[in-house]
Amino acid sequence: MKDYLKLIVAGIAFSAIVIAAARDPNAREVNADQVMSRIEAAGYTDVENVRREANHWDAKATDKDGKQVSVDVDPKTGTVTPEDEKSGGRQLAFGYR
């Protein structure tokens, strides 16, 4: 039971750190090398065409099924998100169009 409690506390602490980093206007943004590392750490391979867009990083990579996909990376948190092909790869602030 104590192990579950430790996991819950660790999860909450990690979440608080990520939220604080996302809200800190002075937080340093990830650079292109860090973007490639984050994408590879998320399980993608053959990362290429890493480029900075207006509000995110964009790249092409190969997913675990061997398909070429486009991914977005949040410049502040480094969160990797596959682009939704149905929306044309464009994500709006309040969801996909």
Secondary structure, DSSP 8 states (H G I E B T S, - for coil): -HHHHHHHHHHHHHHHHHHHHHH-TT-----HHHHHHHHHHTT-EEEEEEEE-SSSEEEEEE-TTS-EEEEEE-TTT--EEE--GGGTT-EETTEE-
